[in-house]
Amino acid sequence: MSLPRFSWFPAVAVAWPVRLIAPLLEYVDQQPWAQTHRADDEIIGRFLRHHGETPYATVPSLVDHPDDVPSLIGTRHRGGLNPARVVACWVGDCPADEINWG
């Protein structure tokens, strides 16, 4: 499914087309962000919107981002209660032989 172009992109696990890797790195280097700015989901979202790229996500999701585990960049978790950090439909919750990828 395609995702809307917001100012962020869920970046738990991202597969990049090779043609976008160098432009992304160049874009990041050109931004006036503080060195402490580590919001990877916001950085990726801005890049995709700026370049008119449509992001896609698999449904069900191939990875989960449990909200009961602290973030690597120090974002507070809410014991699994933050719906923005919990996958809506994780492949681990679905029997693999019942997934229709078509």
N, C-alpha and C positions, 0 to 999 in steps of 0.2 A: 504494500500500500504506500502511496506517496504521502509525505508529511508536509504540512504547510511551512512556508518560509517565515519563521519567527526570528527573534533575535537570539535564539538558542537552539541547540540540536542535542538530543539525548546521546551522549558520547560514551556509554558504558563499553561498547564494543563497536568499532566502525571498520568497515571494509572500504578502502578507497580505490577508485580507478587510478591507475598509474598517472594518467594525464593531469590529475589534479594535485598530486603531491608537491611538485616544485612550486606551482602557483600558490598553494596554501602556505608553504614555508616562507615564500617571498612576501606574501600578504602579511603574515604575522610579524616578520622583521620590519616592515614598513609602518606598523601601527605605533602610535605614541603612548601605548599602555605602560603603566608602571611595571617594573620588573616583578613586583609582587602579585600582579594580576594573573591568576591561575585558573580562571573559569573556562576550562576547555570547552564545555558545552556552549557557552556564549561565543567564544572565539570561532568555533566551527560554524555555528549558526549564522554569525555575521558574514563569514567568508562565503558560505553557500548563497545567502541572500544577495550579497554584493556581486557575485558572479552569475546570478540567475540560475543556479543549479537546483534541481528538485531532489531532495533527499528521499530515500525509500527505507522502509522498515519491514522486516518479516513479521507476519502474524500467523502463528504464535511467535513470540520472541525467542531467540536462540540463547540469550543470556539473561540473567536476573541481576538486580541491584538491590539486595535486601536492605531495608531501612533499619534493621536492628544491628547493623555493623557500622562502626564509625567510618566516615569518608577518609580517603588517603590525604586529602588536602585540609582536613580538619573541620569539615562541615558537620554540624550537629545532626545526629540522627534522632528519630522520635520513636524508637522502639517499634518500628513497623507501621506507624500511624500516618506517615507522610505519603499520600498517594502519588505525589510527584516523583518519588524515589522508588516506587514499587512497581514492577512490571504488571501490566494488566492481564496478559495471557502468556504465561511462560510455558515453553515446550516441555519442561519437566513436569508440568501438571497435566499434560495431555498424553494419552497413550500414542506412541509413535505411529502405530499402524492405523490410527484414526485421523491423522492430519492430512488434509487435502491441500497440497501446495499449488494446485492448479488455478 
